[in-house]
Amino acid sequence: MKENIIAGLDIGSTEIRLVVGQKANDGGGEKLQIIGAVSVPAQGIAKGTVNSIEDVTTAISACLEKAERLVGLPITRVWVGINCPQIKCEKSRGVVAIGKSDGEVNAEDVDRAIEAARALSVPPNYEIIHVIPIRFSIDNQEDIKDPIGMTGVRLEVETLIVQVLSSHVKSLTKAIYRTGLDIEDLILSPLAAAEAVLDSKQKELGAALINIGLSTTSLAVFEEGELLHTAVLPIGSEHVTADVAIGLRCPLTLAEKIKIESGSAWPAKFGKKDEIDLSALDAEKNSAEEPRFVSRKFVAEIIEARVEEIFSKIDQEFKKIERSGMLPAGALLIGGGVKLSDITEVAKRELRLPASIGVNRVTPTIIDKVNDPQFLTALGLVIWGNSAILADADSRGRFNVTSTAKKSVASIKKWLSSFMP
């Protein structure tokens, strides 16, 4: 039974979330069913990076224990999302001669071409976690999606190489291994989330997945069915809260409450007479403090300024790949930051694109929590893991997309085991 368990672990700055899926046979073949979703407050993570391995281990252990109690099954392996701001994304090409005498391309030729594309100069403190084939060409025929079975002399592949800071990978994997869990693979979080939120038509037309977290905002841009660009920006919803706290001269806890319950990113919808009673929101001082009112329009202007900055930085990433205002399927927003009222209106204006809150489009589930925008990354990791398992069974699957980080993860595990009695 436990062999059919697929678990996705999303380690965020606010919460650690674990979604558990199970492959079940319903008579029409094996299907993925989501059987549990839990979260615990995060510890030892700040701005997307590990600052205390011990604290991260404690938090993951608490999340694992909670999940095992919920589903009633042991969880031994996880697919892990990685989301640090220090990522690099660049294109690389690999060229090989087709091996067979009749010129027919096989899976081995594809693997050799992808391996040739990996041979680029990587900084010593970075390592490659994804090599993603974008398109192939055989001789003079370009824009081939799947070259296997086609014939020619020269096979060329254009890939997207995703690199992550080595120290972050080592700290994260060390914290996870200390809990007794094994790591199936490390997946870039926005890439995994897209598996749950974007359908094939959106990826084909051109779409962006934007995950607004507490201290980071990550994005993945797709076009013609392939990943075009990805980035993690060191700005998130905590910056909005901090601005409200400074603007109103109030504690951060109260600023967060104001932002969620009465805040908006669209000041134009409020008049001069719209006000917020701060004393009613401040539970700690509610009994003693006199009513204190602030203009809702003023609060919305503070929020709007920071939200505009977030989307401005996202648009700068689109400009790098010449897709600013040119993604027909628009932007899908997920993460805790999207709970802010009217955030999609600002997104539409700043990005000049259709924008909406992302939802689970891929896996039907009776567990409502999984459809929350904050859980979509963990759900995407489960879907990614399921797809990777199917691809391993079928040699014509994702080619080598998920195997890149496994080597470094295995070496870290071997190094850690040398210290254990």
C-alpha positions in Angstrom: 0.0 0.0 0.0 2.7 2.5 0.9 4.4 1.9 -2.5 1.4 3.8 -4.0 1.8 6.8 -1.8 3.1 10.0 -3.5 3.8 13.0 -1.2 4.6 16.6 -2.1 6.5 18.8 0.4 6.3 22.5 0.0 8.6 24.4 2.4 7.6 28.0 2.6 8.6 30.9 4.8 5.2 31.0 6.5 4.1 27.3 6.5 5.3 23.9 5.6 2.7 22.0 3.6 2.4 18.4 2.8 -0.1 16.9 0.3 -0.5 13.1 0.1 -1.8 11.3 -2.9 -2.4 7.6 -3.6 -2.6 5.7 -6.8 -5.8 3.6 -6.7 -7.4 1.3 -9.3 -11.0 2.1 -9.9 -11.6 -0.4 -12.6 -10.7 2.0 -15.4 -6.9 1.9 -14.6 -4.8 3.5 -12.0 -5.8 7.1 -11.0 -4.3 9.5 -8.6 -6.4 10.3 -5.5 -5.6 13.0 -3.0 -6.0 11.5 0.5 -4.6 14.2 2.8 -3.3 17.8 3.1 -1.7 19.3 6.2 0.3 22.4 7.2 2.3 23.5 10.2 4.0 26.9 10.9 7.4 27.2 9.3 10.6 27.6 11.4 14.1 28.2 10.3 13.2 29.6 6.8 13.5 33.3 6.0 13.1 34.9 2.5 13.0 31.4 0.9 16.3 30.2 2.3 17.3 28.0 5.3 18.8 29.9 8.3 18.5 27.0 10.8 18.6 23.4 9.8 17.6 22.3 13.3 14.4 24.4 13.2 13.5 23.3 9.7 13.9 19.6 10.7 11.6 20.1 13.7 8.9 21.8 11.6 9.1 19.1 8.9 8.9 16.3 11.5 5.8 18.0 13.0 4.2 18.2 9.5 5.1 14.6 8.7 3.6 13.3 12.0 0.4 15.3 11.4 0.1 13.9 7.9 0.7 10.2 9.0 -2.0 10.6 11.7 -4.4 11.9 9.1 -3.9 9.4 6.3 -3.1 6.4 8.6 -0.2 5.3 6.4 3.6 5.8 6.8 5.2 8.4 4.5 8.8 7.6 3.6 9.5 9.5 0.4 8.7 13.0 -0.7 8.9 15.2 -3.8 10.3 18.5 -2.6 9.7 22.0 -3.9 12.7 24.4 -4.0 12.1 28.1 -4.1 15.1 30.3 -3.2 15.6 33.7 -4.8 19.2 32.9 -5.9 18.2 30.8 -9.0 19.6 31.2 -12.5 17.9 30.4 -15.7 19.7 30.2 -19.0 19.4 28.5 -22.4 21.9 26.0 -23.8 22.2 23.9 -27.0 23.4 20.4 -27.4 24.4 18.8 -30.7 25.1 15.1 -31.4 25.4 12.8 -34.4 22.6 10.3 -34.6 24.0 6.9 -33.6 22.1 4.3 -35.7 23.3 3.5 -39.2 19.8 4.1 -40.7 19.7 7.5 -39.1 16.7 6.8 -36.9 16.6 8.8 -33.6 16.1 6.8 -30.4 15.9 7.7 -26.7 19.7 7.2 -26.3 20.4 9.9 -28.9 18.0 12.3 -27.1 19.7 11.6 -23.8 23.1 12.3 -25.3 21.9 15.6 -26.8 20.5 16.7 -23.5 23.7 15.7 -21.7 25.7 17.7 -24.3 23.5 20.8 -23.5 24.4 20.4 -19.8 28.1 21.1 -20.6 27.9 24.8 -19.9 30.0 26.9 -17.5 28.3 26.7 -14.0 29.6 28.9 -11.2 31.3 26.8 -8.5 28.7 27.7 -5.9 25.7 26.7 -8.1 24.4 23.4 -9.3 21.9 22.4 -12.1 18.6 21.1 -10.9 16.6 21.0 -14.2 17.6 20.5 -17.8 14.4 21.1 -19.7 14.2 20.3 -23.4 12.4 23.1 -25.2 12.6 22.1 -28.9 14.7 19.7 -31.1 15.9 20.0 -34.7 17.1 17.3 -37.0 19.4 18.5 -39.8 17.5 21.5 -41.2 14.1 20.7 -39.8 13.4 22.8 -36.7 10.8 23.1 -33.9 10.4 19.4 -33.4 8.7 18.4 -30.1 9.5 14.7 -30.0 12.3 13.5 -32.4 12.2 9.8 -31.5 11.5 7.7 -34.6 12.4 10.5 -37.0 15.5 10.1 -39.3 18.5 12.3 -40.0 22.2 12.8 -39.4 22.5 15.6 -36.8 20.3 16.0 -33.7 20.2 19.4 -31.9 18.3 20.3 -28.7 17.6 23.7 -27.2 17.3 23.4 -23.4 16.5 25.6 -20.4 19.1 25.1 -17.6 17.8 25.9 -14.1 20.6 26.4 -11.5 20.3 26.8 -7.7 22.7 27.9 -5.0 24.5 24.7 -3.8 24.5 25.8 -0.1 20.7 26.1 -0.2 20.2 22.6 -1.8 22.6 21.0 0.8 20.9 22.7 3.8 17.4 21.8 2.6 18.2 18.2 1.9 20.1 17.8 5.1 17.1 19.1 7.1 14.8 16.6 5.3 17.1 13.6 5.7 17.3 14.2 9.4 13.6 13.5 9.7 14.1 10.0 8.2 12.4 10.9 4.9 13.9 10.0 1.5 13.9 12.6 -1.3 12.5 11.5 -4.7 13.6 14.7 -6.4 13.9 18.4 -6.0 11.5 20.4 -8.2 11.5 24.2 -8.8 8.3 25.2 -7.0 6.6 27.3 -9.7 7.3 24.6 -12.2 5.5 22.1 -10.0 2.6 24.4 -9.2 2.0 24.8 -12.9 1.3 21.1 -13.1 -1.8 21.6 -11.0 -2.9 25.1 -12.2 -2.2 25.3 -16.0 -3.8 23.0 -18.6 -2.2 22.0 -21.8 -4.1 24.7 -23.9 -2.9 27.5 -21.6 0.7 26.3 -21.8 0.4 26.1 -25.6 -1.1 29.6 -26.0 1.3 31.3 -23.6 0.6 31.7 -19.8 2.4 32.8 -16.6 2.0 31.2 -13.2 2.8 33.7 -10.4 3.1 32.5 -6.8 3.0 35.4 -4.3 4.3 34.1 -1.0 5.3 35.7 2.3 8.8 36.9 1.3 9.3 35.7 -2.3 7.3 35.8 -5.5 8.1 33.1 -8.0 7.0 32.8 -11.6 7.0 30.3 -14.5 6.3 31.4 -18.1 5.1 28.8 -20.7 4.6 29.0 -24.4 4.0 26.3 -27.1 3.7 23.8 -24.3 7.2 24.3 -22.9 8.7 26.3 -20.1 10.1 29.6 -21.5 11.4 31.3 -18.3 11.4 31.0 -14.5 12.5 33.3 -11.7 12.2 33.9 -7.9 12.0 37.5 -6.7 12.9 38.5 -3.2 9.6 40.4 -2.5 6.3 39.2 -1.2 3.2 39.8 0.9 5.2 40.6 4.1 6.4 43.7 2.4 2.8 44.9 2.0 2.1 44.2 5.7 5.3 46.1 6.7 4.2 49.1 4.6 0.8 49.1 6.3 2.4 48.9 9.8 4.7 51.9 9.0 1.9 53.9 7.4 -0.5 53.4 10.2 2.2 53.2 13.0 0.7 50.0 14.3 2.0 46.5 15.2 2.7 44.0 12.4 0.0 41.6 13.7 -2.6 44.4 13.5 -1.3 45.5 10.1 -1.7 41.9 8.8 -5.3 41.8 10.1 -6.1 45.2 8.5 -4.6 44.0 5.2 -6.6 40.8 5.0 -10.0 41.9 6.6 -10.3 45.5 5.4 -7.5 46.1 2.9 -7.7 46.4 -0.9 -5.2 47.0 -3.7 -7.8 49.2 -5.5 -8.2 52.6 -3.7 -10.5 54.0 -6.4 -13.5 52.0 -5.1 -13.5 53.8 -1.7 -14.8 57.2 -0.9 -13.7 59.7 1.7 -16.2 58.5 4.2 -15.1 54.8 4.1 -13.2 54.1 7.4 -11.7 51.3 9.4 -12.1 51.1 13.2 -8.6 50.0 14.3 -9.7 49.5 17.9 -12.3 46.9 16.8 -9.7 44.9 14.9 -7.0 45.1 17.6 -8.1 42.3 19.9 -5.2 42.9 22.3 -6.3 46.4 23.2 -10.0 46.3 22.3 -11.3 46.6 25.8 -9.4 49.7 26.8 -8.6 51.7 23.7 -10.9 54.5 22.3 -12.2 54.0 18.8 -9.6 55.0 16.2 -10.5 55.4 12.6 -8.4 55.5 9.5 -9.4 56.0 5.9 -9.8 52.8 3.9 -8.7 54.7 0.8 -5.5 55.7 2.5 -4.8 52.1 3.5 -5.6 50.9 0.0 -3.1 53.5 -1.5 -0.4 52.1 0.7 -1.2 48.5 -0.4 -1.5 49.5 -4.0 1.9 51.1 -4.2 3.7 47.9 -3.0 1.5 45.5 -5.1 2.3 47.7 -8.2 6.0 47.3 -7.4 5.6 43.5 -7.2 3.9 43.3 -10.6 6.4 45.8 -12.1 9.2 43.5 -11.2 7.3 40.5 -12.7 6.8 42.5 -15.9 10.6 43.2 -16.0 11.1 39.4 -16.1 8.6 39.2 -19.0 10.6 41.9 -20.8 13.7 39.8 -20.6 12.1 37.2 -22.8 10.2 39.7 -24.9 6.8 38.6 -23.6 5.6 41.7 -21.8 1.9 42.0 -22.5 2.1 39.1 -24.9 0.8 36.0 -23.1 -2.8 35.3 -24.5 -3.7 32.9 -21.7 -2.8 35.5 -19.1 -1.4 35.3 -15.6 -2.7 32.8 -13.0 -2.0 33.9 -9.4 -1.5 31.6 -6.5 0.0 31.7 -2.9 -1.0 33.3 0.3 -0.5 36.8 -1.1 -3.5 36.4 -3.5 -6.0 36.6 -0.6 -5.6 40.3 -0.8 -8.7 41.9 -2.2 -8.6 43.3 -5.8 -5.0 42.0 -6.4 -6.1 40.7 -9.8 -7.3 44.2 -10.9 -3.8 45.5 -10.3 -2.2 42.5 -12.1 -4.4 43.2 -15.2 -3.4 46.9 -15.3 0.3 46.5 -14.6 1.0 43.3 -16.7 -1.5 44.3 -19.4 -2.7 40.7 -19.5 -5.8 38.7 -18.4 -5.3 37.8 -14.7 -7.2 35.5 -12.3 -6.7 33.5 -9.2 -5.3 30.0 -10.0 -7.3 26.9 -9.2 -6.7 23.2 -9.3 -7.6 22.2 -12.9 -6.0 18.7 -13.0 -6.9 16.4 -10.1 -10.4 16.3 -8.8 -10.4 16.0 -5.0 -13.0 15.9 -2.2 -10.5 17.6 0.2 -11.3 21.3 0.0 -8.1 22.4 1.6 -6.1 21.2 -1.5 -7.9 23.7 -3.7 -6.7 26.6 -1.5 -4.2 28.8 -3.5 -1.6 28.2 -0.8 -1.7 24.4 -1.3 -1.4 24.3 -5.1 2.4 24.0 -5.1 2.3 20.9 -2.8 -0.5 19.5 -5.0 1.6 20.2 -8.1 4.5 18.3 -6.6 2.3 15.2 -6.1 1.1 15.5 -9.8 4.7 16.0 -11.0 5.7 12.9 -9.0 2.9 10.8 -10.5 3.8 12.0 -14.0 7.5 11.2 -13.4 6.7 7.7 -12.2 4.6 7.1 -15.3 7.4 8.6 -17.5 9.9 6.1 -16.0 7.6 3.3 -17.0 7.4 4.8 -20.5 10.7 5.6 -22.0 9.1 8.2 -24.3 8.0 10.3 -21.2 9.5 13.6 -20.1 13.0 12.7 -21.4 15.4 13.8 -18.7 13.6 16.6 -17.0 13.4 15.2 -13.5 16.6 13.2 -13.2 19.0 16.2 -13.0 18.9 16.9 -9.2 18.9 13.3 -8.2 22.7 12.9 -8.5 23.4 15.8 -6.2 20.7 14.6 -3.7 22.2 11.1 -3.7 25.7 12.4 -3.1 24.5 14.5 -0.1 22.6 11.5 1.3 25.8 9.4 1.0 27.8 12.2 2.7 25.3 12.5 5.6 25.2 8.7 6.1 28.9 8.6 6.8 28.3 10.6 10.0 25.6 8.2 11.3 26.5 5.3 13.6 
